[in-house]
Amino acid sequence: MGQLDHVDLDLAVVLHALGDPIRLALVHRMAEDGESACSPDGVDAPRSTLSNHWRILREAGITQTRQIGKARLMTLRRADLDACFPGLLAAVLAAVRR
């Protein structure tokens, strides 16, 4: 089975991670699709830049990663985020959709 990343959530770190347009696009994609590959279609950024954005999201505790063979799939830790910061993710996603 895949590997899960578990990190304590800190509001300042989460807000910093959500404060970038590319990371917001990645979070929005995961919210819509359920999970995302490392290099999703439609995200205009070099692979090395995306790798850094995924690291920031993972280290902030916003995502968890599961590995299937060589592929890594990221998902939102929605339940954990909602438990720690009720309504935050919904508000951020609503703002992204506008």
N, C-alpha and C positions, 0 to 999 in steps of 0.2 A: 504494500500500500504506500501511499505518498507520505511526504513529510509535512508536518504542520509547524508553523512558527508561532510561538507564544511570547508575547511581550506585554509588560505592564503599560497601561495607557496613561499618558500625561497630556493634559489639555494643551499646553503651550507647544509641545512637540507635534501633536496631531494638527493643530492649527497651522503651524509652520509647514508641515507636509502638504496640507491642503491649499497652501497659498501660492501654488504655481499652476499656470494654465495647462501645461502638459499633464501634470499629476492629476489635476481635476478632470481632464479628459479621460485618463485611465480609470479613475474612480467611477466616473459616469458610465463608462463602457462596462465595467464589472457589475455595476448596479443594474444595468439593462440586460446584459448577456449572462450574468451569473459567474462567469470567469473569463480570464483573458490570457492569451499566450504572451510570451516575452516581447514579441515584435508584432503587435496587432496591426491589421490593415487600417489605413486611414489616419494613422498618427505619424505626422511628418517630423521625425527626429532621427538622428543617427542611432544605430544600435547601442553604441557606448553611452550615449546620453540617456537612452531609455533604461539601460541597465542601472545607471545612477538614480533615475527617478524611481524605479522599482525598489532599489535598496532603501531609499528615503521612506517610501511608503511602508515597507516591511519593518524597518527599524522603529518607525513611529507606532507600529502595532495596527495599522489600518488594514493590512493584507495578510493573508496566509498563503503559503506556497505548497503545492503538491507536485511531486515529480512522477511522471509516467515515462519510463524509459529515459530518453534524452530530453524530452519535453518538460517544461515547467509551466504550470498553470496557476495563476493567481486569482484569489477570490477575496472579497471584502469580509472583514470580521464584523459584519453588520450587528449581530447580536451583542457582541462585546462592546462595540462602540455605543449602541443604543442603551445598554445597561449603565455604562459609565457617564455618558453625555446624552441624555434623552433629547431627541429632536434635532441634534446637531447634524447628523448625516442627512436627514430628510431636508433640513433647511439648506444645506450646501447643495444637494442634488437639485432642489427646486430652483435655486439661483443659477445653476449651470444650464438648466433646461430653458431659461428665459432668453 
